Amino acid sequence: MLNINKLLITLSMFSMSTSVIYLNANDIDNFEDSLNEAISSLEVQEPKKTRTVLIYSRTQGFRHDSIPYGIHCLTELGKRTGAFSVVATEDSEVFKDENFMDYDGIIMLSTTGNDAIPEGEAREAFEKFLEQDRGLIGIHAATDCHADWSNYLEAMGGIFDGHPWWRQSMISLYNEEPSHPICKHIHTGDQIMDEIYQYKDDEHFTREKLRILLSLDLSGEDMKREGMKRKDNDYAVSWIRKYAGSRVFYSNLGHNKETFHNKMALQHFLNGIQFALGDLEADSRPSAEVGNGAARPLPVGF
């Protein structure tokens, strides 16, 4: 256990002003055993080279209190598995720094608001980055930002349109790709307590572009909720895609602190990150291209 009052999670390697994010040592102690147990049991792909990932978590709207937990756990995930190292910041100047293009990937961790990445030079750098054979990883609210930036929505794969399943919902997962290396450890019917989004029915969220990996198992207990909007009943939880020159992984999991020391979720995050970085080979052809072009029909009596 840690015996310090506060743990400094991260400092930027840049010479700009940065956000410094702290967790109380008692908070860390409350989950450090489960984090250790989860990480020690994970399967990891040997990276092709040393990887450094930027975690960006600037919020201009709702701020998730799981963000510092996510930074800590993802940092430890990369460090202890040897898969990647982390630099974390909420300073948008990071996109203008001369070293920005040196990152292997960006994790957008529950970013919110239309100005999380400001218009102008920062967005231009972000788009140029994705042309360079890099990785883009979205965690939870990475789809609840930049509603006015179509290129971001296209890259990430969708935009938030409500969450009928709240943070205390025990949700059931449906594995649409049981043999896929990113989600093969998850079984249909597996459960996790987390807040699950639905996505706007638009040109960005479509099985013609995305490879859907996990969706909601609507046959599970208490899965029918008020506010379910999609006429096609397509309630995806995670997906991958190719965009510009890069690989994209998105998972809706991550609203709750506990998700970041859940073994099932951590293995899924690790697999997705390693895919995005180019270290885990995985088929990213769109779902429609591989015969999975529509969501499952609603269960009888739903």
TITILUM-333672 format. One line per 4 residues: number of its first residue (from 1); for each residue z, x, y negated of C-alpha. Coordinates in steps of 0.5 Angstrom, whole numbers, plus 500, padded with zeros to 3 digits. Layout:
TITILUM-333672
NUM> Z,X,Y; ... $
***
This chain:
TITILUM-333672
1> 500,500,500; 499,502,493; 505,504,489; 502,504,482 $
5> 503,499,477; 495,498,475; 489,501,479; 483,503,475 $
9> 477,500,478; 472,503,474; 469,507,468; 462,508,466 $
13> 459,514,467; 455,513,460; 457,515,454; 458,508,451 $
17> 463,504,450; 465,500,456; 469,495,459; 475,497,463 $
21> 477,493,469; 484,493,472; 487,489,478; 495,489,478 $
25> 497,493,484; 501,487,487; 494,483,487; 491,489,491 $
29> 497,489,496; 496,482,497; 489,483,500; 489,491,502 $
33> 491,490,509; 485,484,510; 480,489,506; 482,495,511 $
37> 481,491,517; 475,488,515; 471,494,513; 474,498,519 $
41> 470,493,523; 463,493,520; 457,495,522; 453,500,517 $
45> 446,503,517; 446,510,515; 443,510,508; 436,514,507 $
49> 439,518,501; 445,518,497; 445,511,493; 449,509,487 $
53> 449,502,485; 451,499,478; 455,493,478; 454,488,472 $
57> 459,483,471; 458,481,463; 460,473,462; 457,469,456 $
61> 460,462,459; 465,461,465; 468,467,467; 470,467,475 $
65> 477,470,476; 474,473,482; 470,478,478; 475,484,478 $
69> 477,483,486; 469,483,487; 468,490,483; 474,493,487 $
73> 472,490,494; 465,492,493; 467,499,491; 471,500,497 $
77> 466,497,501; 461,502,499; 466,508,499; 469,507,506 $
81> 462,505,509; 458,511,506; 453,506,504; 453,507,496 $
85> 457,509,491; 459,504,485; 459,504,477; 461,498,474 $
89> 460,495,467; 460,489,462; 457,493,457; 449,491,456 $
93> 448,498,453; 447,500,460; 440,498,460; 438,502,454 $
97> 441,508,457; 437,514,459; 440,514,466; 439,507,467 $
101> 433,508,472; 437,513,476; 440,507,480; 438,505,486 $
105> 440,498,485; 444,493,481; 449,488,483; 449,482,478 $
109> 456,479,480; 458,472,477; 454,473,471; 454,467,466 $
113> 451,465,460; 444,466,457; 445,472,454; 448,476,460 $
117> 443,481,459; 441,480,452; 434,479,449; 429,485,447 $
121> 430,492,450; 435,490,455; 431,485,459; 425,489,458 $
125> 429,495,462; 431,490,467; 424,488,468; 421,495,468 $
129> 427,497,473; 425,492,478; 418,495,478; 420,501,481 $
133> 422,500,488; 429,498,487; 434,493,489; 437,487,486 $
137> 443,484,489; 446,477,486; 453,475,488; 455,467,486 $
141> 454,466,479; 448,471,478; 444,464,479; 448,461,473 $
145> 445,465,467; 439,466,464; 436,459,464; 431,461,459 $
149> 428,467,462; 423,465,467; 422,472,470; 430,473,472 $
153> 430,466,475; 423,468,479; 427,475,481; 433,472,483 $
157> 430,465,486; 433,459,483; 438,456,477; 445,453,478 $
161> 445,445,478; 452,443,480; 457,445,485; 459,439,490 $
165> 463,443,494; 468,446,490; 473,452,491; 477,449,496 $
169> 472,446,500; 472,449,507; 464,449,508; 460,450,515 $
173> 454,454,515; 448,454,518; 444,460,520; 437,459,519 $
177> 435,466,522; 440,467,528; 436,474,530; 435,476,522 $
181> 439,483,521; 442,481,515; 445,474,518; 445,475,525 $
185> 453,476,526; 454,469,523; 453,463,527; 452,456,526 $
189> 458,452,525; 462,458,522; 466,456,516; 469,459,510 $
193> 473,456,504; 468,457,498; 465,454,492; 457,452,494 $
197> 452,451,489; 446,447,489; 439,449,486; 435,446,481 $
201> 428,443,484; 423,448,481; 418,453,482; 423,458,483 $
205> 427,456,488; 422,454,494; 421,456,501; 414,458,499 $
209> 417,465,496; 424,465,499; 426,467,506; 432,463,507 $
213> 438,466,511; 444,461,511; 444,454,508; 449,449,509 $
217> 451,445,516; 451,438,513; 453,436,520; 460,440,519 $
221> 466,436,517; 467,433,510; 460,436,508; 458,430,505 $
225> 459,430,497; 458,426,491; 453,430,486; 448,432,492 $
229> 442,432,488; 436,435,492; 431,430,495; 429,435,500 $
233> 436,436,502; 435,444,501; 442,447,500; 441,454,501 $
237> 447,459,501; 443,466,501; 436,469,501; 432,475,500 $
241> 425,476,497; 420,481,495; 419,481,487; 415,486,483 $
245> 416,493,487; 423,491,489; 427,487,494; 432,482,492 $
249> 438,479,496; 442,473,493; 448,470,496; 452,464,493 $
253> 459,466,496; 464,469,492; 467,464,487; 474,465,491 $
257> 478,472,491; 479,471,498; 471,472,500; 471,479,498 $
261> 476,481,504; 473,476,509; 470,480,514; 464,475,515 $
265> 462,475,508; 463,483,507; 458,484,513; 453,479,510 $
269> 454,483,503; 453,490,506; 447,488,510; 444,484,504 $
273> 446,490,499; 443,495,504; 436,491,505; 436,491,497 $
277> 437,499,497; 431,500,502; 436,502,508; 436,496,512 $
281> 429,494,515; 429,486,515; 423,481,515; 422,478,508 $
285> 416,474,508; 418,467,505; 421,462,510; 414,457,509 $
289> 410,463,512; 414,464,518; 414,457,520; 421,454,516 $
293> 418,451,510; 423,445,510; 430,444,510; 433,440,516 $
297> 433,433,516; 440,430,515; 444,429,521; 444,422,523 $
301> 449,417,520; 450,422,514 $
***
